[in-house]
């Protein structure tokens, strides 16, 4: 079974979040992307503490697609340095993990 991952990415607004989510699913890089609105991010940037309301993408895919996902996000994201963090799925329903893996097309 292919390793499933969840990749997190924040976006500045709903339009950017939907654009990236649709791109990832339509190009079969991800099986599903959830968009969580109104996430308050507090972060350090250029030596200052900043805050922003953002939308969080929760991207479900196979680990073998990570590099393509990162490339797609970087190509379409408005931030200079977008958050792109992937974590492995340690446990999950076998049927759901199998569904994630069947949503991808081999290169």
Biopython code that builds the backbone (N, CA, C, O; Angstrom):
import numpy as np
from Bio.PDB.StructureBuilder import StructureBuilder

atoms = [
    (1, "UNK", "N", (0.838, -1.173, 0.000)),
    (1, "UNK", "CA", (0.000, 0.000, 0.000)),
    (1, "UNK", "C", (0.893, 1.249, 0.000)),
    (1, "UNK", "O", (1.886, 1.305, 0.725)),
    (2, "UNK", "N", (0.543, 2.220, -0.794)),
    (2, "UNK", "CA", (1.284, 3.472, -0.882)),
    (2, "UNK", "C", (1.026, 4.310, 0.360)),
    (2, "UNK", "O", (-0.099, 4.361, 0.858)),
    (3, "UNK", "N", (2.067, 4.969, 0.861)),
    (3, "UNK", "CA", (1.946, 5.827, 2.047)),
    (3, "UNK", "C", (1.088, 7.039, 1.728)),
    (3, "UNK", "O", (1.332, 7.737, 0.744)),
    (4, "UNK", "N", (0.089, 7.291, 2.554)),
    (4, "UNK", "CA", (-0.752, 8.481, 2.416)),
    (4, "UNK", "C", (-0.142, 9.605, 3.246)),
    (4, "UNK", "O", (0.475, 9.364, 4.283)),
    (5, "UNK", "N", (-0.324, 10.831, 2.775)),
    (5, "UNK", "CA", (0.137, 12.006, 3.510)),
    (5, "UNK", "C", (-0.982, 13.038, 3.565)),
    (5, "UNK", "O", (-1.913, 13.020, 2.760)),
    (6, "UNK", "N", (-0.865, 13.934, 4.536)),
    (6, "UNK", "CA", (-1.704, 15.121, 4.615)),
    (6, "UNK", "C", (-0.760, 16.311, 4.520)),
    (6, "UNK", "O", (0.179, 16.439, 5.307)),
    (7, "UNK", "N", (-1.018, 17.174, 3.555)),
    (7, "UNK", "CA", (-0.204, 18.364, 3.366)),
    (7, "UNK", "C", (-1.029, 19.574, 3.759)),
    (7, "UNK", "O", (-2.195, 19.695, 3.383)),
    (8, "UNK", "N", (-0.418, 20.464, 4.516)),
    (8, "UNK", "CA", (-1.080, 21.682, 4.968)),
    (8, "UNK", "C", (-0.516, 22.884, 4.227)),
    (8, "UNK", "O", (0.690, 22.987, 4.002)),
    (9, "UNK", "N", (-1.408, 23.786, 3.856)),
    (9, "UNK", "CA", (-0.992, 24.993, 3.145)),
    (9, "UNK", "C", (-1.989, 26.104, 3.456)),
    (9, "UNK", "O", (-3.193, 25.933, 3.263)),
    (10, "UNK", "N", (-1.494, 27.238, 3.935)),
    (10, "UNK", "CA", (-2.375, 28.372, 4.179)),
    (10, "UNK", "C", (-2.412, 29.278, 2.953)),
    (10, "UNK", "O", (-1.428, 29.416, 2.226)),
    (11, "UNK", "N", (-3.582, 29.893, 2.746)),
    (11, "UNK", "CA", (-3.794, 30.812, 1.618)),
    (11, "UNK", "C", (-4.382, 32.113, 2.154)),
    (11, "UNK", "O", (-5.051, 32.114, 3.187)),
    (12, "UNK", "N", (-4.136, 33.219, 1.455)),
    (12, "UNK", "CA", (-4.581, 34.514, 1.961)),
    (12, "UNK", "C", (-6.085, 34.748, 1.887)),
    (12, "UNK", "O", (-6.620, 35.573, 2.628)),
    (13, "UNK", "N", (-6.775, 34.028, 0.996)),
    (13, "UNK", "CA", (-8.209, 34.252, 0.839)),
    (13, "UNK", "C", (-8.874, 33.029, 0.205)),
    (13, "UNK", "O", (-8.205, 32.087, -0.220)),
    (14, "UNK", "N", (-10.191, 33.068, 0.154)),
    (14, "UNK", "CA", (-10.981, 31.948, -0.360)),
    (14, "UNK", "C", (-10.681, 31.673, -1.834)),
    (14, "UNK", "O", (-10.587, 30.515, -2.238)),
    (15, "UNK", "N", (-10.531, 32.715, -2.630)),
    (15, "UNK", "CA", (-10.287, 32.522, -4.060)),
    (15, "UNK", "C", (-8.979, 31.784, -4.315)),
    (15, "UNK", "O", (-8.942, 30.846, -5.112)),
    (16, "UNK", "N", (-7.912, 32.195, -3.649)),
    (16, "UNK", "CA", (-6.621, 31.515, -3.817)),
    (16, "UNK", "C", (-6.712, 30.076, -3.331)),
    (16, "UNK", "O", (-6.171, 29.170, -3.965)),
    (17, "UNK", "N", (-7.395, 29.858, -2.205)),
    (17, "UNK", "CA", (-7.546, 28.505, -1.661)),
    (17, "UNK", "C", (-8.308, 27.601, -2.630)),
    (17, "UNK", "O", (-7.889, 26.471, -2.883)),
    (18, "UNK", "N", (-9.413, 28.087, -3.168)),
    (18, "UNK", "CA", (-10.204, 27.284, -4.105)),
    (18, "UNK", "C", (-9.442, 27.017, -5.396)),
    (18, "UNK", "O", (-9.506, 25.913, -5.938)),
    (19, "UNK", "N", (-8.728, 28.008, -5.887)),
    (19, "UNK", "CA", (-7.957, 27.835, -7.121)),
    (19, "UNK", "C", (-6.927, 26.715, -6.959)),
    (19, "UNK", "O", (-6.821, 25.838, -7.817)),
    (20, "UNK", "N", (-6.175, 26.744, -5.870)),
    (20, "UNK", "CA", (-5.143, 25.726, -5.643)),
    (20, "UNK", "C", (-5.778, 24.373, -5.370)),
    (20, "UNK", "O", (-5.300, 23.358, -5.875)),
    (21, "UNK", "N", (-6.854, 24.338, -4.574)),
    (21, "UNK", "CA", (-7.528, 23.069, -4.270)),
    (21, "UNK", "C", (-8.042, 22.404, -5.548)),
    (21, "UNK", "O", (-7.829, 21.209, -5.757)),
    (22, "UNK", "N", (-8.708, 23.166, -6.389)),
    (22, "UNK", "CA", (-9.235, 22.605, -7.648)),
    (22, "UNK", "C", (-8.109, 22.122, -8.561)),
    (22, "UNK", "O", (-8.210, 21.059, -9.174)),
    (23, "UNK", "N", (-7.050, 22.900, -8.644)),
    (23, "UNK", "CA", (-5.904, 22.511, -9.466)),
    (23, "UNK", "C", (-5.360, 21.155, -9.006)),
    (23, "UNK", "O", (-5.103, 20.279, -9.832)),
    (24, "UNK", "N", (-5.186, 20.981, -7.705)),
    (24, "UNK", "CA", (-4.611, 19.739, -7.180)),
    (24, "UNK", "C", (-5.513, 18.539, -7.428)),
    (24, "UNK", "O", (-5.033, 17.465, -7.789)),
    (25, "UNK", "N", (-6.823, 18.716, -7.236)),
    (25, "UNK", "CA", (-7.753, 17.593, -7.439)),
    (25, "UNK", "C", (-7.958, 17.313, -8.926)),
    (25, "UNK", "O", (-7.946, 16.154, -9.341)),
    (26, "UNK", "N", (-8.145, 18.357, -9.732)),
    (26, "UNK", "CA", (-8.363, 18.153, -11.163)),
    (26, "UNK", "C", (-7.155, 17.545, -11.851)),
    (26, "UNK", "O", (-7.312, 16.791, -12.811)),
    (27, "UNK", "N", (-5.941, 17.857, -11.379)),
    (27, "UNK", "CA", (-4.751, 17.266, -11.986)),
    (27, "UNK", "C", (-4.355, 15.946, -11.336)),
    (27, "UNK", "O", (-3.289, 15.392, -11.606)),
    (28, "UNK", "N", (-5.248, 15.455, -10.469)),
    (28, "UNK", "CA", (-5.061, 14.149, -9.823)),
    (28, "UNK", "C", (-3.805, 14.069, -8.965)),
    (28, "UNK", "O", (-3.227, 12.997, -8.785)),
    (29, "UNK", "N", (-3.394, 15.219, -8.439)),
    (29, "UNK", "CA", (-2.285, 15.229, -7.489)),
    (29, "UNK", "C", (-2.783, 14.926, -6.085)),
    (29, "UNK", "O", (-2.037, 14.410, -5.252)),
    (30, "UNK", "N", (-4.049, 15.249, -5.822)),
    (30, "UNK", "CA", (-4.656, 14.999, -4.515)),
    (30, "UNK", "C", (-6.016, 14.348, -4.708)),
    (30, "UNK", "O", (-6.708, 14.601, -5.695)),
    (31, "UNK", "N", (-6.386, 13.511, -3.757)),
    (31, "UNK", "CA", (-7.703, 12.878, -3.799)),
    (31, "UNK", "C", (-8.777, 13.842, -3.290)),
    (31, "UNK", "O", (-9.906, 13.852, -3.781)),
    (32, "UNK", "N", (-8.402, 14.650, -2.295)),
    (32, "UNK", "CA", (-9.354, 15.549, -1.652)),
    (32, "UNK", "C", (-8.594, 16.707, -1.025)),
    (32, "UNK", "O", (-7.479, 16.539, -0.530)),
    (33, "UNK", "N", (-9.210, 17.882, -1.053)),
    (33, "UNK", "CA", (-8.654, 19.042, -0.356)),
    (33, "UNK", "C", (-9.786, 19.696, 0.430)),
    (33, "UNK", "O", (-10.797, 20.099, -0.143)),
    (34, "UNK", "N", (-9.610, 19.797, 1.730)),
    (34, "UNK", "CA", (-10.556, 20.536, 2.564)),
    (34, "UNK", "C", (-10.041, 21.959, 2.702)),
    (34, "UNK", "O", (-8.835, 22.189, 2.796)),
    (35, "UNK", "N", (-10.975, 22.918, 2.714)),
    (35, "UNK", "CA", (-10.626, 24.324, 2.924)),
    (35, "UNK", "C", (-11.269, 24.760, 4.228)),
    (35, "UNK", "O", (-12.493, 24.778, 4.358)),
    (36, "UNK", "N", (-10.427, 25.110, 5.194)),
    (36, "UNK", "CA", (-10.911, 25.591, 6.485)),
    (36, "UNK", "C", (-10.780, 27.110, 6.499)),
    (36, "UNK", "O", (-9.666, 27.631, 6.462)),
    (37, "UNK", "N", (-11.909, 27.832, 6.554)),
    (37, "UNK", "CA", (-11.858, 29.294, 6.511)),
    (37, "UNK", "C", (-11.537, 29.904, 7.866)),
    (37, "UNK", "O", (-11.632, 29.251, 8.905)),
    (38, "UNK", "N", (-11.156, 31.174, 7.825)),
    (38, "UNK", "CA", (-10.997, 31.994, 9.029)),
    (38, "UNK", "C", (-10.014, 31.425, 10.045)),
    (38, "UNK", "O", (-10.294, 31.387, 11.243)),
    (39, "UNK", "N", (-8.875, 30.990, 9.557)),
    (39, "UNK", "CA", (-7.796, 30.552, 10.435)),
    (39, "UNK", "C", (-6.976, 31.790, 10.781)),
    (39, "UNK", "O", (-6.532, 32.507, 9.884)),
    (40, "UNK", "N", (-6.773, 32.045, 12.052)),
    (40, "UNK", "CA", (-5.949, 33.172, 12.466)),
    (40, "UNK", "C", (-4.523, 32.674, 12.636)),
    (40, "UNK", "O", (-4.254, 31.826, 13.486)),
    (41, "UNK", "N", (-3.626, 33.192, 11.840)),
    (41, "UNK", "CA", (-2.210, 32.823, 11.916)),
    (41, "UNK", "C", (-1.431, 33.953, 12.562)),
    (41, "UNK", "O", (-1.563, 35.113, 12.172)),
    (42, "UNK", "N", (-0.624, 33.612, 13.548)),
    (42, "UNK", "CA", (0.286, 34.561, 14.184)),
    (42, "UNK", "C", (1.682, 34.016, 13.939)),
    (42, "UNK", "O", (1.986, 32.880, 14.304)),
    (43, "UNK", "N", (2.535, 34.833, 13.316)),
    (43, "UNK", "CA", (3.811, 34.321, 12.844)),
    (43, "UNK", "C", (4.872, 35.414, 12.863)),
    (43, "UNK", "O", (4.560, 36.602, 12.954)),
    (44, "UNK", "N", (6.116, 34.997, 12.776)),
    (44, "UNK", "CA", (7.237, 35.919, 12.709)),
    (44, "UNK", "C", (7.652, 36.067, 11.248)),
    (44, "UNK", "O", (7.854, 35.075, 10.548)),
    (45, "UNK", "N", (7.778, 37.323, 10.790)),
    (45, "UNK", "CA", (8.201, 37.581, 9.417)),
    (45, "UNK", "C", (9.030, 38.860, 9.408)),
    (45, "UNK", "O", (8.590, 39.895, 9.909)),
    (46, "UNK", "N", (10.210, 38.788, 8.846)),
    (46, "UNK", "CA", (11.120, 39.935, 8.780)),
    (46, "UNK", "C", (11.358, 40.560, 10.153)),
    (46, "UNK", "O", (11.425, 41.781, 10.288)),
    (47, "UNK", "N", (11.484, 39.707, 11.166)),
    (47, "UNK", "CA", (11.799, 40.180, 12.503)),
    (47, "UNK", "C", (10.641, 40.770, 13.276)),
    (47, "UNK", "O", (10.836, 41.279, 14.380)),
    (48, "UNK", "N", (9.423, 40.714, 12.718)),
    (48, "UNK", "CA", (8.248, 41.250, 13.394)),
    (48, "UNK", "C", (7.214, 40.152, 13.594)),
    (48, "UNK", "O", (7.131, 39.209, 12.807)),
    (49, "UNK", "N", (6.427, 40.286, 14.654)),
    (49, "UNK", "CA", (5.304, 39.375, 14.865)),
    (49, "UNK", "C", (4.124, 39.929, 14.081)),
    (49, "UNK", "O", (3.710, 41.071, 14.277)),
    (50, "UNK", "N", (3.591, 39.101, 13.190)),
    (50, "UNK", "CA", (2.484, 39.486, 12.315)),
    (50, "UNK", "C", (1.284, 38.595, 12.605)),
    (50, "UNK", "O", (1.409, 37.570, 13.275)),
    (51, "UNK", "N", (0.128, 38.989, 12.097)),
    (51, "UNK", "CA", (-1.053, 38.129, 12.155)),
    (51, "UNK", "C", (-1.869, 38.335, 10.885)),
    (51, "UNK", "O", (-1.860, 39.410, 10.285)),
    (52, "UNK", "N", (-2.574, 37.276, 10.491)),
    (52, "UNK", "CA", (-3.392, 37.343, 9.282)),
    (52, "UNK", "C", (-4.498, 36.301, 9.356)),
    (52, "UNK", "O", (-4.313, 35.208, 9.892)),
    (53, "UNK", "N", (-5.641, 36.661, 8.809)),
    (53, "UNK", "CA", (-6.714, 35.682, 8.623)),
    (53, "UNK", "C", (-6.412, 34.957, 7.323)),
    (53, "UNK", "O", (-6.164, 35.586, 6.294)),
    (54, "UNK", "N", (-6.434, 33.639, 7.375)),
    (54, "UNK", "CA", (-6.108, 32.829, 6.208)),
    (54, "UNK", "C", (-7.106, 31.688, 6.061)),
    (54, "UNK", "O", (-7.954, 31.461, 6.925)),
    (55, "UNK", "N", (-6.983, 30.984, 4.957)),
    (55, "UNK", "CA", (-7.732, 29.757, 4.709)),
    (55, "UNK", "C", (-6.712, 28.624, 4.671)),
    (55, "UNK", "O", (-5.675, 28.739, 4.017)),
    (56, "UNK", "N", (-7.006, 27.533, 5.372)),
    (56, "UNK", "CA", (-6.087, 26.413, 5.459)),
    (56, "UNK", "C", (-6.529, 25.293, 4.527)),
    (56, "UNK", "O", (-7.665, 24.825, 4.591)),
    (57, "UNK", "N", (-5.612, 24.871, 3.658)),
    (57, "UNK", "CA", (-5.855, 23.699, 2.815)),
    (57, "UNK", "C", (-5.354, 22.465, 3.554)),
    (57, "UNK", "O", (-4.236, 22.449, 4.069)),
    (58, "UNK", "N", (-6.194, 21.427, 3.602)),
    (58, "UNK", "CA", (-5.823, 20.121, 4.149)),
    (58, "UNK", "C", (-5.897, 19.161, 2.960)),
    (58, "UNK", "O", (-6.978, 18.769, 2.520)),
    (59, "UNK", "N", (-4.725, 18.797, 2.457)),
    (59, "UNK", "CA", (-4.602, 18.080, 1.187)),
    (59, "UNK", "C", (-4.296, 16.608, 1.457)),
    (59, "UNK", "O", (-3.289, 16.296, 2.093)),
    (60, "UNK", "N", (-5.154, 15.697, 0.981)),
    (60, "UNK", "CA", (-4.918, 14.267, 1.147)),
    (60, "UNK", "C", (-4.419, 13.679, -0.164)),
    (60, "UNK", "O", (-5.042, 13.833, -1.214)),
    (61, "UNK", "N", (-3.266, 12.993, -0.075)),
    (61, "UNK", "CA", (-2.660, 12.415, -1.277)),
    (61, "UNK", "C", (-1.719, 11.288, -0.891)),
    (61, "UNK", "O", (-1.558, 10.960, 0.284)),
    (62, "UNK", "N", (-1.102, 10.706, -1.906)),
    (62, "UNK", "CA", (-0.060, 9.713, -1.646)),
    (62, "UNK", "C", (1.285, 10.439, -1.556)),
    (62, "UNK", "O", (1.487, 11.483, -2.176)),
    (63, "UNK", "N", (2.191, 9.865, -0.775)),
    (63, "UNK", "CA", (3.506, 10.481, -0.583)),
    (63, "UNK", "C", (4.254, 10.628, -1.899)),
    (63, "UNK", "O", (5.031, 11.568, -2.065)),
    (64, "UNK", "N", (4.034, 9.718, -2.829)),
    (64, "UNK", "CA", (4.757, 9.775, -4.100)),
    (64, "UNK", "C", (4.384, 11.007, -4.920)),
    (64, "UNK", "O", (5.099, 11.352, -5.860)),
    (65, "UNK", "N", (3.279, 11.677, -4.585)),
    (65, "UNK", "CA", (2.867, 12.880, -5.326)),
    (65, "UNK", "C", (3.321, 14.178, -4.649)),
    (65, "UNK", "O", (3.048, 15.267, -5.154)),
    (66, "UNK", "N", (4.019, 14.064, -3.501)),
    (66, "UNK", "CA", (4.374, 15.273, -2.750)),
    (66, "UNK", "C", (5.128, 16.299, -3.602)),
    (66, "UNK", "O", (4.741, 17.467, -3.623)),
    (67, "UNK", "N", (6.166, 15.906, -4.285)),
    (67, "UNK", "CA", (6.980, 16.878, -5.028)),
    (67, "UNK", "C", (6.152, 17.603, -6.086)),
    (67, "UNK", "O", (6.330, 18.804, -6.293)),
    (68, "UNK", "N", (5.247, 16.886, -6.757)),
    (68, "UNK", "CA", (4.375, 17.526, -7.745)),
    (68, "UNK", "C", (3.405, 18.494, -7.076)),
    (68, "UNK", "O", (3.099, 19.552, -7.627)),
    (69, "UNK", "N", (2.919, 18.132, -5.885)),
    (69, "UNK", "CA", (2.025, 19.025, -5.138)),
    (69, "UNK", "C", (2.770, 20.299, -4.752)),
    (69, "UNK", "O", (2.255, 21.403, -4.935)),
    (70, "UNK", "N", (3.975, 20.148, -4.219)),
    (70, "UNK", "CA", (4.762, 21.316, -3.833)),
    (70, "UNK", "C", (5.017, 22.227, -5.028)),
    (70, "UNK", "O", (4.889, 23.446, -4.924)),
    (71, "UNK", "N", (5.375, 21.636, -6.156)),
    (71, "UNK", "CA", (5.637, 22.420, -7.365)),
    (71, "UNK", "C", (4.385, 23.171, -7.810)),
    (71, "UNK", "O", (4.459, 24.349, -8.161)),
    (72, "UNK", "N", (3.238, 22.499, -7.795)),
    (72, "UNK", "CA", (1.981, 23.131, -8.214)),
    (72, "UNK", "C", (1.612, 24.279, -7.283)),
    (72, "UNK", "O", (1.201, 25.346, -7.738)),
    (73, "UNK", "N", (1.759, 24.057, -5.975)),
    (73, "UNK", "CA", (1.436, 25.129, -5.028)),
    (73, "UNK", "C", (2.359, 26.317, -5.247)),
    (73, "UNK", "O", (1.892, 27.451, -5.347)),
    (74, "UNK", "N", (3.658, 26.074, -5.323)),
    (74, "UNK", "CA", (4.612, 27.183, -5.521)),
    (74, "UNK", "C", (4.311, 27.967, -6.804)),
    (74, "UNK", "O", (4.482, 29.186, -6.838)),
    (75, "UNK", "N", (3.868, 27.278, -7.849)),
    (75, "UNK", "CA", (3.591, 27.931, -9.139)),
    (75, "UNK", "C", (2.343, 28.798, -9.117)),
    (75, "UNK", "O", (2.212, 29.710, -9.934)),
    (76, "UNK", "N", (1.411, 28.527, -8.183)),
    (76, "UNK", "CA", (0.125, 29.225, -8.200)),
    (76, "UNK", "C", (-0.184, 29.987, -6.914)),
    (76, "UNK", "O", (-1.249, 30.592, -6.799)),
    (77, "UNK", "N", (0.711, 29.967, -5.968)),
    (77, "UNK", "CA", (0.451, 30.602, -4.671)),
    (77, "UNK", "C", (0.935, 32.050, -4.681)),
    (77, "UNK", "O", (2.011, 32.339, -5.204)),
    (78, "UNK", "N", (0.145, 32.962, -4.106)),
    (78, "UNK", "CA", (0.557, 34.368, -4.123)),
    (78, "UNK", "C", (1.633, 34.732, -3.089)),
    (78, "UNK", "O", (2.246, 35.794, -3.202)),
    (79, "UNK", "N", (1.874, 33.886, -2.095)),
    (79, "UNK", "CA", (2.878, 34.218, -1.079)),
    (79, "UNK", "C", (4.294, 34.008, -1.595)),
    (79, "UNK", "O", (4.549, 33.123, -2.411)),
    (80, "UNK", "N", (5.194, 34.825, -1.112)),
    (80, "UNK", "CA", (6.618, 34.659, -1.413)),
    (80, "UNK", "C", (7.134, 33.333, -0.857)),
    (80, "UNK", "O", (7.939, 32.658, -1.498)),
    (81, "UNK", "N", (6.669, 32.966, 0.331)),
    (81, "UNK", "CA", (7.079, 31.727, 0.976)),
    (81, "UNK", "C", (5.840, 31.023, 1.518)),
    (81, "UNK", "O", (5.501, 31.194, 2.689)),
    (82, "UNK", "N", (5.154, 30.229, 0.682)),
    (82, "UNK", "CA", (3.941, 29.559, 1.161)),
    (82, "UNK", "C", (4.261, 28.428, 2.143)),
    (82, "UNK", "O", (5.287, 27.757, 2.036)),
    (83, "UNK", "N", (3.366, 28.241, 3.086)),
    (83, "UNK", "CA", (3.463, 27.094, 3.991)),
    (83, "UNK", "C", (3.124, 25.839, 3.200)),
    (83, "UNK", "O", (2.039, 25.736, 2.627)),
    (84, "UNK", "N", (4.041, 24.896, 3.169)),
    (84, "UNK", "CA", (3.799, 23.591, 2.535)),
    (84, "UNK", "C", (4.445, 22.570, 3.458)),
    (84, "UNK", "O", (5.657, 22.360, 3.422)),
    (85, "UNK", "N", (3.615, 21.935, 4.290)),
    (85, "UNK", "CA", (4.105, 20.987, 5.278)),
    (85, "UNK", "C", (3.332, 19.684, 5.113)),
    (85, "UNK", "O", (2.102, 19.681, 5.154)),
    (86, "UNK", "N", (4.044, 18.586, 4.929)),
    (86, "UNK", "CA", (3.394, 17.287, 4.782)),
    (86, "UNK", "C", (3.707, 16.400, 5.973)),
    (86, "UNK", "O", (4.835, 16.371, 6.465)),
    (87, "UNK", "N", (2.700, 15.680, 6.428)),
    (87, "UNK", "CA", (2.876, 14.717, 7.509)),
    (87, "UNK", "C", (2.327, 13.368, 7.055)),
    (87, "UNK", "O", (1.310, 13.315, 6.362)),
    (88, "UNK", "N", (2.991, 12.278, 7.439)),
    (88, "UNK", "CA", (2.509, 10.963, 7.043)),
    (88, "UNK", "C", (1.249, 10.585, 7.813)),
    (88, "UNK", "O", (1.069, 10.973, 8.968)),
    (89, "UNK", "N", (0.394, 9.833, 7.162)),
    (89, "UNK", "CA", (-0.782, 9.279, 7.827)),
    (89, "UNK", "C", (-0.344, 7.967, 8.456)),
    (89, "UNK", "O", (-0.063, 6.996, 7.754)),
    (90, "UNK", "N", (-0.289, 7.944, 9.782)),
    (90, "UNK", "CA", (0.163, 6.755, 10.504)),
    (90, "UNK", "C", (-0.902, 5.662, 10.495)),
    (90, "UNK", "O", (-0.598, 4.485, 10.301)),
    (91, "UNK", "N", (-2.140, 6.062, 10.704)),
    (91, "UNK", "CA", (-3.259, 5.126, 10.739)),
    (91, "UNK", "C", (-4.426, 5.734, 9.995)),
    (91, "UNK", "O", (-4.563, 6.955, 9.925)),
    (92, "UNK", "N", (-5.259, 4.888, 9.445)),
    (92, "UNK", "CA", (-6.455, 5.350, 8.754)),
    (92, "UNK", "C", (-7.240, 4.153, 8.284)),
    (92, "UNK", "O", (-6.707, 3.047, 8.192)),
    (93, "UNK", "N", (-8.493, 4.367, 7.987)),
    (93, "UNK", "CA", (-9.302, 3.250, 7.509)),
    (93, "UNK", "C", (-8.702, 2.752, 6.194)),
    (93, "UNK", "O", (-8.435, 3.549, 5.296)),
    (94, "UNK", "N", (-8.489, 1.439, 6.076)),
    (94, "UNK", "CA", (-7.885, 0.900, 4.853)),
    (94, "UNK", "C", (-8.651, 1.292, 3.595)),
    (94, "UNK", "O", (-8.055, 1.531, 2.545)),
    (95, "UNK", "N", (-9.982, 1.356, 3.707)),
    (95, "UNK", "CA", (-10.790, 1.721, 2.543)),
    (95, "UNK", "C", (-10.526, 3.175, 2.114)),
    (95, "UNK", "O", (-10.443, 3.472, 0.922)),
    (96, "UNK", "N", (-10.397, 4.068, 3.095)),
    (96, "UNK", "CA", (-10.143, 5.471, 2.775)),
    (96, "UNK", "C", (-8.745, 5.649, 2.189)),
    (96, "UNK", "O", (-8.574, 6.370, 1.206)),
    (97, "UNK", "N", (-7.751, 5.003, 2.779)),
    (97, "UNK", "CA", (-6.381, 5.080, 2.257)),
    (97, "UNK", "C", (-6.335, 4.527, 0.835)),
    (97, "UNK", "O", (-5.668, 5.092, -0.032)),
    (98, "UNK", "N", (-7.034, 3.436, 0.599)),
    (98, "UNK", "CA", (-7.093, 2.864, -0.749)),
    (98, "UNK", "C", (-7.739, 3.852, -1.723)),
    (98, "UNK", "O", (-7.284, 3.986, -2.859)),
    (99, "UNK", "N", (-8.792, 4.539, -1.289)),
    (99, "UNK", "CA", (-9.442, 5.532, -2.150)),
    (99, "UNK", "C", (-8.467, 6.647, -2.503)),
    (99, "UNK", "O", (-8.409, 7.067, -3.659)),
    (100, "UNK", "N", (-7.694, 7.139, -1.522)),
    (100, "UNK", "CA", (-6.694, 8.174, -1.794)),
    (100, "UNK", "C", (-5.756, 7.688, -2.902)),
    (100, "UNK", "O", (-5.471, 8.417, -3.852)),
    (101, "UNK", "N", (-5.288, 6.460, -2.768)),
    (101, "UNK", "CA", (-4.321, 5.919, -3.726)),
    (101, "UNK", "C", (-4.925, 5.686, -5.111)),
    (101, "UNK", "O", (-4.207, 5.767, -6.107)),
    (102, "UNK", "N", (-6.212, 5.401, -5.199)),
    (102, "UNK", "CA", (-6.816, 5.142, -6.509)),
    (102, "UNK", "C", (-7.186, 6.427, -7.250)),
    (102, "UNK", "O", (-7.529, 6.378, -8.432)),
    (103, "UNK", "N", (-7.122, 7.568, -6.576)),
    (103, "UNK", "CA", (-7.439, 8.842, -7.227)),
    (103, "UNK", "C", (-6.292, 9.395, -8.037)),
    (103, "UNK", "O", (-6.462, 10.399, -8.729)),
    (104, "UNK", "N", (-5.128, 8.774, -7.974)),
    (104, "UNK", "CA", (-3.941, 9.291, -8.653)),
    (104, "UNK", "C", (-3.688, 8.548, -9.959)),
    (104, "UNK", "O", (-3.954, 7.351, -10.079)),
    (105, "UNK", "N", (-3.189, 9.259, -10.895)),
    (105, "UNK", "CA", (-2.796, 8.677, -12.173)),
    (105, "UNK", "C", (-1.277, 8.624, -12.200)),
    (105, "UNK", "O", (-0.618, 9.614, -11.882)),
    (106, "UNK", "N", (-0.728, 7.509, -12.567)),
    (106, "UNK", "CA", (0.736, 7.397, -12.662)),
    (106, "UNK", "C", (1.248, 8.331, -13.714)),
    (106, "UNK", "O", (0.573, 8.618, -14.703)),
    (107, "UNK", "N", (2.474, 8.813, -13.487)),
    (107, "UNK", "CA", (3.123, 9.699, -14.456)),
    (107, "UNK", "C", (3.565, 8.915, -15.658)),
    (107, "UNK", "O", (4.134, 9.483, -16.590)),
]
sb = StructureBuilder()
sb.init_structure("model")
sb.init_model(0)
sb.init_chain("A")
sb.init_seg("    ")
for serial, (resi, resn, name, xyz) in enumerate(atoms, 1):
    if name == "N":
        sb.init_residue(resn, " ", resi, " ")
    sb.init_atom(name, np.array(xyz, "f"), 0.0, 1.0, " ", f" {name:<3s}", serial, name[0])
structure = sb.get_structure()
